[in-house]
Amino acid sequence: MHDRQALDAIYAHVQPLLGQGRVADYIPELAHVPREQFGMAIVKLDGEVLQVGAAEQRFSIQSISKLFALVLALQSEGEALWQRVGREPSGTPFNSLVQLEAEGGKPRNPFINAGALVVTDVLCSRFATPENALVGLMRRLSGNAALDYNLKVAQSERRHSDRNAAMAHFIASFGRLANPVDRVLDAYCSQCSIEMNCVELARAALLLAQHGSVPHSGERLLTPSLAKRISALMLTCGTYDAAGDFAFRVGLPAKSGVGGGIVALIPGRCGICVWSPGLDETGNSLAGTAALEMFTTLTERSIF
Ligand code: DON
């Protein structure tokens, strides 16, 4: 089936799922977002955009920011980054602390919260304002100079960040943070609060679909090898303890966020983003995962 037909079929198919799942109410500002919304966009390497539903409605990208923070950290640290954070799936929820104690404060991967805090620490050492560096990258990748982070959402999360604070202090107790915990948490919460829509995120994912260069500008930001590594991490760790089931059902590298977004890509072909705020019990968009599963099934295109 063609992509356009697939999007229309998906839109019809997900309607009964749209009231389901829970919004991320542990960040109070996100608790009010209506659950029934759904949008999906595909941006091809030649710039063609296909979209359905609320694909131009901005939402909180949350953990999807971890993907692009990793891009910035790898640009500055290269392979040395792996001394500070691992690259194995955790098999635990995104905000779990349990493995840190037995593993000397080194997080399993850069996509769980613990790993993302270490990545943010790297960015705090590298940039005066890491949140602005990340916003700058997202503006370049999406082609939209107006996007920004949402201070209200950032402050809301920061006021309720006991668990991430515990995690950051615990990592620091192993001597594994270079910057003050408060500084790292401020930057981390700001990064998570960046607001983008499906079209913008699908376009941003072209960086990886095009093996490290930005299609609309031709700019090379990553070597093909680093782009491959990041995409591999998306497949194995991008949806947390659901990564095995997600790979089984969808078969694409992807990164989710508790705002209900999931960004995915088909190497050499397109960036994809789907958004629907109702989450399943692992913190991934319920309708979004179903939509991506249907997309790869109907189009018969995945990485396998
Ligand atoms: O740190 C947190 O808990 C949130 N700012 C982000 C978590 C998240 O998006 C996990 N994704 N599925």
Boltz pocket constraint, residues with backbone or C-beta under 6 A from the ligand:
constraints:
  - pocket:
      binder: B
      contacts: [[A, 61], [A, 62], [A, 63], [A, 64], [A, 94], [A, 95], [A, 113], [A, 157], [A, 164], [A, 188], [A, 192], [A, 256], [A, 257], [A, 258], [A, 259], [A, 282], [A, 283], [A, 284]]
      max_distance: 6.0
